C-alpha cells in the first residue's frame, strides 16, 4: 500500500468509526494484532478493548466530534493532529460525573499500518485542558 492509501484509511478511521459511530468498521480497519499504546491500564487489549474505550468516551460525550487539522504520512505511519469537541453528558473514566459542559481539546495520534490495516496507535490528548474545562480540577 502507498502513503496515499494509508492516509485514506486514516481518514476512514476518524470519519466513519469515530465520528460516524460505526464501531463495526474497526474490524475491517484494525489488524487482529492491533495495539493501542495510549491505552489506560483499565482498557482491555486489542480491537475489543479499543471498542470499549470508544464506547466509554462516546457515552460521556454523545456529540463527540474529531476534526482532522493535519494529516501527515511517512512510510508506514500517519500522524494526525486533531481538534476535538463534545458535551459532557455521561460518566467519564468511570468516576467523573456528567457536568453538562461543552469542551474543546486537542490531540495527536500516530497510526502505524501493515498490510492495509492499522496495527498500532499512539495517542496524546490535552486531558489537563479538558479536565479544567469540565471543572474537575
N, CA, C and O atoms as a GROMACS GRO file, in nm:
protein
  548
    1UNK      N    1   0.084  -0.119   0.000
    1UNK     CA    2   0.000   0.000   0.000
    1UNK      C    3   0.088   0.125   0.000
    1UNK      O    4   0.201   0.124   0.049
    2UNK      N    5   0.034   0.231  -0.056
    2UNK     CA    6   0.108   0.356  -0.067
    2UNK      C    7   0.077   0.447   0.052
    2UNK      O    8  -0.015   0.423   0.129
    3UNK      N    9   0.156   0.552   0.064
    3UNK     CA   10   0.130   0.653   0.166
    3UNK      C   11  -0.009   0.712   0.148
    3UNK      O   12  -0.080   0.737   0.245
    4UNK      N   13  -0.047   0.733   0.025
    4UNK     CA   14  -0.181   0.786  -0.005
    4UNK      C   15  -0.290   0.692   0.048
    4UNK      O   16  -0.389   0.737   0.106
    5UNK      N   17  -0.271   0.561   0.029
    5UNK     CA   18  -0.367   0.463   0.080
    5UNK      C   19  -0.376   0.469   0.233
    5UNK      O   20  -0.485   0.462   0.289
    6UNK      N   21  -0.262   0.482   0.298
    6UNK     CA   22  -0.260   0.492   0.444
    6UNK      C   23  -0.337   0.616   0.492
    6UNK      O   24  -0.411   0.610   0.590
    7UNK      N   25  -0.320   0.726   0.421
    7UNK     CA   26  -0.391   0.849   0.458
    7UNK      C   27  -0.542   0.832   0.439
    7UNK      O   28  -0.621   0.880   0.521
    8UNK      N   29  -0.583   0.766   0.333
    8UNK     CA   30  -0.726   0.741   0.310
    8UNK      C   31  -0.785   0.653   0.420
    8UNK      O   32  -0.895   0.678   0.468
    9UNK      N   33  -0.712   0.550   0.459
    9UNK     CA   34  -0.758   0.462   0.567
    9UNK      C   35  -0.765   0.536   0.700
    9UNK      O   36  -0.856   0.513   0.779
   10UNK      N   37  -0.669   0.625   0.724
   10UNK     CA   38  -0.672   0.705   0.847
   10UNK      C   39  -0.796   0.794   0.850
   10UNK      O   40  -0.863   0.805   0.953
   11UNK      N   41  -0.828   0.856   0.738
   11UNK     CA   42  -0.949   0.939   0.732
   11UNK      C   43  -1.074   0.856   0.759
   11UNK      O   44  -1.164   0.901   0.830
   12UNK      N   45  -1.080   0.736   0.702
   12UNK     CA   46  -1.194   0.648   0.728
   12UNK      C   47  -1.204   0.614   0.876
   12UNK      O   48  -1.314   0.612   0.932
   13UNK      N   49  -1.092   0.590   0.940
   13UNK     CA   50  -1.087   0.559   1.082
   13UNK      C   51  -1.156   0.669   1.163
   13UNK      O   52  -1.238   0.641   1.250
   14UNK      N   53  -1.122   0.795   1.134
   14UNK     CA   54  -1.181   0.907   1.210
   14UNK      C   55  -1.324   0.938   1.166
   14UNK      O   56  -1.412   0.955   1.251
   15UNK      N   57  -1.347   0.944   1.037
   15UNK     CA   58  -1.479   0.986   0.989
   15UNK      C   59  -1.586   0.878   1.009
   15UNK      O   60  -1.695   0.908   1.059
   16UNK      N   61  -1.556   0.756   0.971
   16UNK     CA   62  -1.658   0.651   0.978
   16UNK      C   63  -1.670   0.588   1.116
   16UNK      O   64  -1.780   0.571   1.168
   17UNK      N   65  -1.557   0.552   1.176
   17UNK     CA   66  -1.562   0.482   1.305
   17UNK      C   67  -1.583   0.579   1.421
   17UNK      O   68  -1.676   0.561   1.499
   18UNK      N   69  -1.498   0.680   1.433
   18UNK     CA   70  -1.505   0.767   1.550
   18UNK      C   71  -1.618   0.868   1.539
   18UNK      O   72  -1.702   0.876   1.628
   19UNK      N   73  -1.622   0.946   1.431
   19UNK     CA   74  -1.729   1.046   1.416
   19UNK      C   75  -1.862   0.983   1.377
   19UNK      O   76  -1.968   1.028   1.420
   20UNK      N   77  -1.857   0.879   1.296
   20UNK     CA   78  -1.978   0.815   1.247
   20UNK      C   79  -2.037   0.712   1.342
   20UNK      O   80  -2.150   0.667   1.322
   21UNK      N   81  -1.961   0.674   1.446
   21UNK     CA   82  -2.011   0.578   1.542
   21UNK      C   83  -2.022   0.436   1.490
   21UNK      O   84  -2.089   0.353   1.551
   22UNK      N   85  -1.958   0.407   1.379
   22UNK     CA   86  -1.966   0.273   1.319
   22UNK      C   87  -1.850   0.187   1.371
   22UNK      O   88  -1.752   0.163   1.300
   23UNK      N   89  -1.863   0.141   1.495
   23UNK     CA   90  -1.755   0.065   1.556
   23UNK      C   91  -1.728  -0.067   1.485
   23UNK      O   92  -1.618  -0.120   1.492
   24UNK      N   93  -1.830  -0.120   1.416
   24UNK     CA   94  -1.811  -0.247   1.345
   24UNK      C   95  -1.706  -0.235   1.235
   24UNK      O   96  -1.644  -0.335   1.198
   25UNK      N   97  -1.684  -0.113   1.184
   25UNK     CA   98  -1.585  -0.095   1.077
   25UNK      C   99  -1.443  -0.112   1.131
   25UNK      O  100  -1.349  -0.131   1.053
   26UNK      N  101  -1.426  -0.107   1.263
   26UNK     CA  102  -1.294  -0.127   1.321
   26UNK      C  103  -1.242  -0.267   1.295
   26UNK      O  104  -1.121  -0.288   1.287
   27UNK      N  105  -1.333  -0.364   1.280
   27UNK     CA  106  -1.291  -0.500   1.247
   27UNK      C  107  -1.225  -0.506   1.110
   27UNK      O  108  -1.144  -0.595   1.083
   28UNK      N  109  -1.260  -0.412   1.024
   28UNK     CA  110  -1.201  -0.404   0.890
   28UNK      C  111  -1.074  -0.320   0.891
   28UNK      O  112  -0.977  -0.354   0.823
   29UNK      N  113  -1.074  -0.210   0.966
   29UNK     CA  114  -0.964  -0.114   0.963
   29UNK      C  115  -0.847  -0.152   1.053
   29UNK      O  116  -0.732  -0.118   1.023
   30UNK      N  117  -0.874  -0.223   1.163
   30UNK     CA  118  -0.769  -0.258   1.258
   30UNK      C  119  -0.723  -0.402   1.238
   30UNK      O  120  -0.804  -0.490   1.209
   31UNK      N  121  -0.595  -0.423   1.251
   31UNK     CA  122  -0.539  -0.557   1.242
   31UNK      C  123  -0.581  -0.639   1.364
   31UNK      O  124  -0.600  -0.584   1.472
   32UNK      N  125  -0.596  -0.770   1.348
   32UNK     CA  126  -0.625  -0.855   1.464
   32UNK      C  127  -0.518  -0.842   1.574
   32UNK      O  128  -0.546  -0.870   1.691
   33UNK      N  129  -0.397  -0.801   1.536
   33UNK     CA  130  -0.289  -0.782   1.634
   33UNK      C  131  -0.276  -0.636   1.680
   33UNK      O  132  -0.173  -0.598   1.734
   34UNK      N  133  -0.381  -0.555   1.658
   34UNK     CA  134  -0.380  -0.413   1.692
   34UNK      C  135  -0.337  -0.388   1.838
   34UNK      O  136  -0.382  -0.457   1.929
   35UNK      N  137  -0.248  -0.290   1.857
   35UNK     CA  138  -0.203  -0.249   1.989
   35UNK      C  139  -0.229  -0.099   2.004
   35UNK      O  140  -0.185  -0.020   1.921
   36UNK      N  141  -0.300  -0.062   2.111
   36UNK     CA  142  -0.324   0.080   2.143
   36UNK      C  143  -0.225   0.119   2.251
   36UNK      O  144  -0.246   0.092   2.369
   37UNK      N  145  -0.117   0.184   2.209
   37UNK     CA  146  -0.011   0.221   2.303
   37UNK      C  147  -0.054   0.334   2.398
   37UNK      O  148   0.014   0.359   2.497
   38UNK      N  149  -0.164   0.400   2.368
   38UNK     CA  150  -0.214   0.506   2.455
   38UNK      C  151  -0.319   0.457   2.553
   38UNK      O  152  -0.380   0.538   2.624
   39UNK      N  153  -0.341   0.327   2.559
   39UNK     CA  154  -0.447   0.271   2.643
   39UNK      C  155  -0.417   0.289   2.791
   39UNK      O  156  -0.302   0.285   2.834
   40UNK      N  157  -0.524   0.309   2.868
   40UNK     CA  158  -0.510   0.313   3.013
   40UNK      C  159  -0.493   0.170   3.063
   40UNK      O  160  -0.515   0.074   2.990
   41UNK      N  161  -0.454   0.157   3.190
   41UNK     CA  162  -0.434   0.023   3.246
   41UNK      C  163  -0.566  -0.052   3.258
   41UNK      O  164  -0.566  -0.175   3.267
   42UNK      N  165  -0.679   0.020   3.257
   42UNK     CA  166  -0.810  -0.044   3.267
   42UNK      C  167  -0.862  -0.095   3.132
   42UNK      O  168  -0.954  -0.177   3.127
   43UNK      N  169  -0.803  -0.046   3.023
   43UNK     CA  170  -0.852  -0.083   2.891
   43UNK      C  171  -0.805  -0.223   2.853
   43UNK      O  172  -0.686  -0.254   2.864
   44UNK      N  173  -0.897  -0.306   2.810
   44UNK     CA  174  -0.862  -0.440   2.762
   44UNK      C  175  -0.780  -0.425   2.633
   44UNK      O  176  -0.794  -0.325   2.563
   45UNK      N  177  -0.697  -0.523   2.602
   45UNK     CA  178  -0.615  -0.513   2.482
   45UNK      C  179  -0.695  -0.540   2.354
   45UNK      O  180  -0.808  -0.589   2.357
   46UNK      N  181  -0.634  -0.505   2.242
   46UNK     CA  182  -0.686  -0.539   2.111
   46UNK      C  183  -0.805  -0.457   2.065
   46UNK      O  184  -0.837  -0.353   2.122
   47UNK      N  185  -0.867  -0.506   1.960
   47UNK     CA  186  -0.979  -0.436   1.897
   47UNK      C  187  -1.096  -0.420   1.994
   47UNK      O  188  -1.154  -0.312   2.004
   48UNK      N  189  -1.130  -0.526   2.065
   48UNK     CA  190  -1.244  -0.518   2.157
   48UNK      C  191  -1.219  -0.419   2.270
   48UNK      O  192  -1.310  -0.348   2.312
   49UNK      N  193  -1.096  -0.414   2.319
   49UNK     CA  194  -1.061  -0.316   2.422
   49UNK      C  195  -1.074  -0.174   2.370
   49UNK      O  196  -1.121  -0.085   2.441
   50UNK      N  197  -1.032  -0.152   2.245
   50UNK     CA  198  -1.043  -0.019   2.185
   50UNK      C  199  -1.189   0.019   2.164
   50UNK      O  200  -1.227   0.133   2.186
   51UNK      N  201  -1.270  -0.078   2.121
   51UNK     CA  202  -1.414  -0.051   2.106
   51UNK      C  203  -1.475  -0.013   2.241
   51UNK      O  204  -1.557   0.078   2.249
   52UNK      N  205  -1.436  -0.082   2.347
   52UNK     CA  206  -1.486  -0.050   2.481
   52UNK      C  207  -1.446   0.090   2.523
   52UNK      O  208  -1.525   0.163   2.584
   53UNK      N  209  -1.324   0.128   2.492
   53UNK     CA  210  -1.277   0.263   2.522
   53UNK      C  211  -1.362   0.366   2.447
   53UNK      O  212  -1.404   0.466   2.506
   54UNK      N  213  -1.386   0.342   2.318
   54UNK     CA  214  -1.466   0.436   2.240
   54UNK      C  215  -1.609   0.446   2.292
   54UNK      O  216  -1.668   0.554   2.292
   55UNK      N  217  -1.665   0.334   2.337
   55UNK     CA  218  -1.800   0.336   2.393
   55UNK      C  219  -1.803   0.421   2.520
   55UNK      O  220  -1.900   0.494   2.544
   56UNK      N  221  -1.698   0.412   2.602
   56UNK     CA  222  -1.691   0.494   2.724
   56UNK      C  223  -1.684   0.643   2.687
   56UNK      O  224  -1.756   0.724   2.744
   57UNK      N  225  -1.599   0.676   2.591
   57UNK     CA  226  -1.581   0.817   2.552
   57UNK      C  227  -1.709   0.872   2.489
   57UNK      O  228  -1.751   0.983   2.523
   58UNK      N  229  -1.770   0.797   2.399
   58UNK     CA  230  -1.892   0.847   2.334
   58UNK      C  231  -2.012   0.843   2.428
   58UNK      O  232  -2.109   0.916   2.408
   59UNK      N  233  -2.006   0.758   2.530
   59UNK     CA  234  -2.110   0.762   2.634
   59UNK      C  235  -2.099   0.887   2.718
   59UNK      O  236  -2.199   0.944   2.760
   60UNK      N  237  -1.976   0.930   2.742
   60UNK     CA  238  -1.953   1.053   2.818
   60UNK      C  239  -1.978   1.178   2.733
   60UNK      O  240  -2.025   1.279   2.784
   61UNK      N  241  -1.946   1.169   2.604
   61UNK     CA  242  -1.962   1.281   2.510
   61UNK      C  243  -2.041   1.232   2.390
   61UNK      O  244  -1.981   1.201   2.286
   62UNK      N  245  -2.175   1.223   2.400
   62UNK     CA  246  -2.254   1.168   2.289
   62UNK      C  247  -2.241   1.245   2.157
   62UNK      O  248  -2.261   1.188   2.050
   63UNK      N  249  -2.208   1.372   2.165
   63UNK     CA  250  -2.192   1.453   2.044
   63UNK      C  251  -2.045   1.471   2.006
   63UNK      O  252  -2.010   1.564   1.934
   64UNK      N  253  -1.959   1.383   2.054
   64UNK     CA  254  -1.816   1.391   2.028
   64UNK      C  255  -1.788   1.405   1.879
   64UNK      O  256  -1.848   1.336   1.796
   65UNK      N  257  -1.697   1.495   1.847
   65UNK     CA  258  -1.655   1.511   1.707
   65UNK      C  259  -1.506   1.540   1.705
   65UNK      O  260  -1.456   1.626   1.778
   66UNK      N  261  -1.436   1.467   1.620
   66UNK     CA  262  -1.293   1.488   1.600
   66UNK      C  263  -1.274   1.547   1.461
   66UNK      O  264  -1.320   1.491   1.362
   67UNK      N  265  -1.206   1.660   1.455
   67UNK     CA  266  -1.178   1.727   1.328
   67UNK      C  267  -1.029   1.713   1.298
   67UNK      O  268  -0.945   1.748   1.380
   68UNK      N  269  -0.998   1.661   1.181
   68UNK     CA  270  -0.858   1.648   1.140
   68UNK      C  271  -0.805   1.784   1.099
   68UNK      O  272  -0.851   1.843   1.001
   69UNK      N  273  -0.708   1.833   1.175
   69UNK     CA  274  -0.642   1.960   1.143
   69UNK      C  275  -0.525   1.938   1.046
   69UNK      O  276  -0.508   2.013   0.950
   70UNK      N  277  -0.446   1.834   1.073
   70UNK     CA  278  -0.333   1.798   0.987
   70UNK      C  279  -0.325   1.647   0.978
   70UNK      O  280  -0.355   1.577   1.074
   71UNK      N  281  -0.283   1.598   0.863
   71UNK     CA  282  -0.265   1.456   0.842
   71UNK      C  283  -0.137   1.440   0.759
   71UNK      O  284  -0.134   1.477   0.642
   72UNK      N  285  -0.034   1.384   0.821
   72UNK     CA  286   0.097   1.372   0.757
   72UNK      C  287   0.138   1.226   0.756
   72UNK      O  288   0.114   1.154   0.852
   73UNK      N  289   0.200   1.182   0.647
   73UNK     CA  290   0.238   1.041   0.637
   73UNK      C  291   0.383   1.028   0.593
   73UNK      O  292   0.435   1.108   0.516
   74UNK      N  293   0.446   0.922   0.646
   74UNK     CA  294   0.581   0.886   0.606
   74UNK      C  295   0.596   0.736   0.626
   74UNK      O  296   0.577   0.685   0.737
   75UNK      N  297   0.632   0.666   0.521
   75UNK     CA  298   0.648   0.522   0.532
   75UNK      C  299   0.518   0.454   0.572
   75UNK      O  300   0.416   0.469   0.506
   76UNK      N  301   0.524   0.378   0.682
   76UNK     CA  302   0.406   0.303   0.726
   76UNK      C  303   0.329   0.374   0.838
   76UNK      O  304   0.242   0.314   0.900
   77UNK      N  305   0.360   0.503   0.863
   77UNK     CA  306   0.294   0.576   0.971
   77UNK      C  307   0.224   0.702   0.920
   77UNK      O  308   0.269   0.768   0.827
   78UNK      N  309   0.112   0.732   0.987
   78UNK     CA  310   0.037   0.854   0.960
   78UNK      C  311   0.020   0.928   1.092
   78UNK      O  312  -0.026   0.872   1.190
   79UNK      N  313   0.058   1.056   1.093
   79UNK     CA  314   0.041   1.141   1.211
   79UNK      C  315  -0.080   1.230   1.187
   79UNK      O  316  -0.097   1.288   1.079
   80UNK      N  317  -0.165   1.240   1.289
   80UNK     CA  318  -0.290   1.315   1.277
   80UNK      C  319  -0.302   1.410   1.394
   80UNK      O  320  -0.298   1.370   1.510
   81UNK      N  321  -0.317   1.541   1.362
   81UNK     CA  322  -0.342   1.642   1.466
   81UNK      C  323  -0.491   1.670   1.466
   81UNK      O  324  -0.550   1.699   1.361
   82UNK      N  325  -0.552   1.661   1.584
   82UNK     CA  326  -0.697   1.668   1.596
   82UNK      C  327  -0.744   1.785   1.681
   82UNK      O  328  -0.678   1.825   1.778
   83UNK      N  329  -0.859   1.840   1.643
   83UNK     CA  330  -0.937   1.930   1.728
   83UNK      C  331  -1.062   1.851   1.766
   83UNK      O  332  -1.133   1.800   1.680
   84UNK      N  333  -1.088   1.841   1.896
   84UNK     CA  334  -1.195   1.755   1.946
   84UNK      C  335  -1.292   1.840   2.027
   84UNK      O  336  -1.250   1.929   2.100
   85UNK      N  337  -1.421   1.812   2.014
   85UNK     CA  338  -1.518   1.882   2.099
   85UNK      C  339  -1.636   1.792   2.128
   85UNK      O  340  -1.666   1.698   2.054
   86UNK      N  341  -1.703   1.824   2.238
   86UNK     CA  342  -1.821   1.749   2.276
   86UNK      C  343  -1.881   1.805   2.404
   86UNK      O  344  -1.821   1.890   2.470
   87UNK      N  345  -2.000   1.757   2.438
   87UNK     CA  346  -2.071   1.798   2.559
   87UNK      C  347  -2.068   1.682   2.657
   87UNK      O  348  -2.105   1.570   2.624
   88UNK      N  349  -2.022   1.710   2.778
   88UNK     CA  350  -2.005   1.606   2.880
   88UNK      C  351  -2.140   1.571   2.942
   88UNK      O  352  -2.187   1.639   3.034
   89UNK      N  353  -2.201   1.464   2.891
   89UNK     CA  354  -2.335   1.425   2.935
   89UNK      C  355  -2.341   1.287   3.000
   89UNK      O  356  -2.449   1.242   3.039
   90UNK      N  357  -2.228   1.219   3.012
   90UNK     CA  358  -2.224   1.086   3.072
   90UNK      C  359  -2.101   1.069   3.157
   90UNK      O  360  -2.012   1.155   3.157
   91UNK      N  361  -2.094   0.958   3.230
   91UNK     CA  362  -1.980   0.932   3.319
   91UNK      C  363  -1.854   0.912   3.235
   91UNK      O  364  -1.855   0.838   3.137
   92UNK      N  365  -1.747   0.980   3.276
   92UNK     CA  366  -1.619   0.973   3.205
   92UNK      C  367  -1.517   0.901   3.292
   92UNK      O  368  -1.504   0.931   3.410
   93UNK      N  369  -1.446   0.808   3.233
   93UNK     CA  370  -1.339   0.735   3.301
   93UNK      C  371  -1.387   0.664   3.428
   93UNK      O  372  -1.309   0.642   3.521
   94UNK      N  373  -1.513   0.630   3.432
   94UNK     CA  374  -1.566   0.552   3.542
   94UNK      C  375  -1.605   0.628   3.667
   94UNK      O  376  -1.677   0.574   3.751
   95UNK      N  377  -1.560   0.753   3.681
   95UNK     CA  378  -1.590   0.825   3.804
   95UNK      C  379  -1.613   0.975   3.790
   95UNK      O  380  -1.641   1.042   3.890
   96UNK      N  381  -1.602   1.030   3.671
   96UNK     CA  382  -1.626   1.173   3.654
   96UNK      C  383  -1.770   1.190   3.607
   96UNK      O  384  -1.805   1.160   3.493
   97UNK      N  385  -1.851   1.239   3.699
   97UNK     CA  386  -1.995   1.253   3.674
   97UNK      C  387  -2.022   1.361   3.569
   97UNK      O  388  -1.943   1.454   3.556
   98UNK      N  389  -2.132   1.349   3.494
   98UNK     CA  390  -2.164   1.447   3.389
   98UNK      C  391  -2.173   1.589   3.444
   98UNK      O  392  -2.230   1.613   3.550
   99UNK      N  393  -2.116   1.680   3.368
   99UNK     CA  394  -2.121   1.822   3.406
   99UNK      C  395  -2.213   1.903   3.317
   99UNK      O  396  -2.254   2.013   3.354
  100UNK      N  397  -2.247   1.850   3.200
  100UNK     CA  398  -2.328   1.923   3.104
  100UNK      C  399  -2.249   2.031   3.030
  100UNK      O  400  -2.306   2.105   2.950
  101UNK      N  401  -2.120   2.039   3.056
  101UNK     CA  402  -2.037   2.144   2.994
  101UNK      C  403  -1.986   2.100   2.857
  101UNK      O  404  -1.956   1.983   2.833
  102UNK      N  405  -1.977   2.198   2.769
  102UNK     CA  406  -1.914   2.176   2.639
  102UNK      C  407  -1.764   2.197   2.656
  102UNK      O  408  -1.721   2.285   2.731
  103UNK      N  409  -1.686   2.116   2.587
  103UNK     CA  410  -1.541   2.127   2.598
  103UNK      C  411  -1.477   2.111   2.461
  103UNK      O  412  -1.531   2.046   2.372
  104UNK      N  413  -1.360   2.172   2.448
  104UNK     CA  414  -1.277   2.158   2.328
  104UNK      C  415  -1.137   2.125   2.374
  104UNK      O  416  -1.084   2.189   2.465
  105UNK      N  417  -1.077   2.024   2.309
  105UNK     CA  418  -0.940   1.989   2.342
  105UNK      C  419  -0.871   1.940   2.216
  105UNK      O  420  -0.934   1.922   2.112
  106UNK      N  421  -0.743   1.917   2.226
  106UNK     CA  422  -0.664   1.879   2.110
  106UNK      C  423  -0.601   1.741   2.133
  106UNK      O  424  -0.595   1.691   2.245
  107UNK      N  425  -0.555   1.683   2.025
  107UNK     CA  426  -0.487   1.555   2.034
  107UNK      C  427  -0.401   1.529   1.912
  107UNK      O  428  -0.417   1.590   1.807
  108UNK      N  429  -0.309   1.438   1.931
  108UNK     CA  430  -0.223   1.393   1.822
  108UNK      C  431  -0.218   1.241   1.828
  108UNK      O  432  -0.192   1.184   1.934
  109UNK      N  433  -0.241   1.177   1.716
  109UNK     CA  434  -0.230   1.032   1.704
  109UNK      C  435  -0.125   0.998   1.600
  109UNK      O  436  -0.105   1.072   1.503
  110UNK      N  437  -0.059   0.886   1.621
  110UNK     CA  438   0.024   0.827   1.518
  110UNK      C  439  -0.031   0.687   1.495
  110UNK      O  440  -0.042   0.606   1.587
  111UNK      N  441  -0.066   0.661   1.371
  111UNK     CA  442  -0.119   0.531   1.332
  111UNK      C  443  -0.015   0.459   1.248
  111UNK      O  444   0.043   0.517   1.157
  112UNK      N  445   0.009   0.332   1.279
  112UNK     CA  446   0.103   0.252   1.201
  112UNK      C  447   0.025   0.148   1.121
  112UNK      O  448  -0.066   0.084   1.174
  113UNK      N  449   0.061   0.132   0.996
  113UNK     CA  450  -0.010   0.043   0.904
  113UNK      C  451   0.075  -0.076   0.864
  113UNK      O  452   0.198  -0.067   0.852
  114UNK      N  453   0.007  -0.188   0.843
  114UNK     CA  454   0.070  -0.308   0.790
  114UNK      C  455  -0.035  -0.385   0.712
  114UNK      O  456  -0.143  -0.414   0.764
  115UNK      N  457  -0.005  -0.419   0.590
  115UNK     CA  458  -0.095  -0.492   0.500
  115UNK      C  459  -0.237  -0.432   0.497
  115UNK      O  460  -0.336  -0.505   0.502
  116UNK      N  461  -0.244  -0.300   0.488
  116UNK     CA  462  -0.372  -0.234   0.470
  116UNK      C  463  -0.456  -0.217   0.595
  116UNK      O  464  -0.574  -0.184   0.585
  117UNK      N  465  -0.398  -0.238   0.713
  117UNK     CA  466  -0.472  -0.222   0.838
  117UNK      C  467  -0.387  -0.150   0.940
  117UNK      O  468  -0.264  -0.148   0.932
  118UNK      N  469  -0.454  -0.090   1.036
  118UNK     CA  470  -0.384  -0.021   1.145
  118UNK      C  471  -0.339  -0.128   1.245
  118UNK      O  472  -0.421  -0.204   1.297
  119UNK      N  473  -0.208  -0.132   1.270
  119UNK     CA  474  -0.154  -0.230   1.364
  119UNK      C  475  -0.121  -0.169   1.499
  119UNK      O  476  -0.110  -0.239   1.600
  120UNK      N  477  -0.103  -0.036   1.501
  120UNK     CA  478  -0.068   0.030   1.627
  120UNK      C  479  -0.116   0.175   1.626
  120UNK      O  480  -0.128   0.238   1.521
  121UNK      N  481  -0.145   0.224   1.747
  121UNK     CA  482  -0.187   0.363   1.765
  121UNK      C  483  -0.118   0.418   1.889
  121UNK      O  484  -0.121   0.358   1.996
  122UNK      N  485  -0.056   0.535   1.871
  122UNK     CA  486  -0.002   0.611   1.983
  122UNK      C  487  -0.086   0.737   1.991
  122UNK      O  488  -0.115   0.798   1.888
  123UNK      N  489  -0.125   0.777   2.110
  123UNK     CA  490  -0.219   0.887   2.123
  123UNK      C  491  -0.181   0.978   2.239
  123UNK      O  492  -0.145   0.932   2.347
  124UNK      N  493  -0.188   1.108   2.215
  124UNK     CA  494  -0.169   1.209   2.318
  124UNK      C  495  -0.287   1.304   2.312
  124UNK      O  496  -0.324   1.352   2.204
  125UNK      N  497  -0.348   1.331   2.427
  125UNK     CA  498  -0.461   1.424   2.436
  125UNK      C  499  -0.432   1.528   2.542
  125UNK      O  500  -0.363   1.500   2.641
  126UNK      N  501  -0.483   1.648   2.523
  126UNK     CA  502  -0.471   1.753   2.624
  126UNK      C  503  -0.578   1.729   2.731
  126UNK      O  504  -0.677   1.802   2.739
  127UNK      N  505  -0.557   1.626   2.812
  127UNK     CA  506  -0.655   1.592   2.915
  127UNK      C  507  -0.657   1.693   3.028
  127UNK      O  508  -0.761   1.712   3.092
  128UNK      N  509  -0.545   1.759   3.055
  128UNK     CA  510  -0.543   1.863   3.158
  128UNK      C  511  -0.640   1.975   3.118
  128UNK      O  512  -0.721   2.019   3.199
  129UNK      N  513  -0.631   2.019   2.993
  129UNK     CA  514  -0.723   2.124   2.946
  129UNK      C  515  -0.868   2.078   2.950
  129UNK      O  516  -0.956   2.156   2.985
  130UNK      N  517  -0.892   1.954   2.914
  130UNK     CA  518  -1.029   1.900   2.919
  130UNK      C  519  -1.080   1.901   3.061
  130UNK      O  520  -1.191   1.948   3.086
  131UNK      N  521  -1.002   1.849   3.156
  131UNK     CA  522  -1.047   1.842   3.296
  131UNK      C  523  -1.070   1.982   3.355
  131UNK      O  524  -1.160   2.002   3.436
  132UNK      N  525  -0.987   2.078   3.315
  132UNK     CA  526  -1.007   2.216   3.361
  132UNK      C  527  -1.139   2.271   3.308
  132UNK      O  528  -1.213   2.336   3.382
  133UNK      N  529  -1.169   2.246   3.182
  133UNK     CA  530  -1.295   2.294   3.124
  133UNK      C  531  -1.416   2.229   3.191
  133UNK      O  532  -1.520   2.292   3.206
  134UNK      N  533  -1.401   2.103   3.230
  134UNK     CA  534  -1.512   2.034   3.296
  134UNK      C  535  -1.524   2.075   3.442
  134UNK      O  536  -1.625   2.046   3.507
  135UNK      N  537  -1.423   2.143   3.494
  135UNK     CA  538  -1.425   2.190   3.633
  135UNK      C  539  -1.395   2.081   3.734
  135UNK      O  540  -1.429   2.095   3.852
  136UNK      N  541  -1.332   1.973   3.691
  136UNK     CA  542  -1.299   1.866   3.785
  136UNK      C  543  -1.161   1.882   3.848
  136UNK      O  544  -1.130   1.814   3.945
  137UNK      N  545  -1.079   1.972   3.793
  137UNK     CA  546  -0.952   2.010   3.857
  137UNK      C  547  -0.930   2.158   3.842
  137UNK      O  548  -0.829   2.210   3.889
   0.00000   0.00000   0.00000
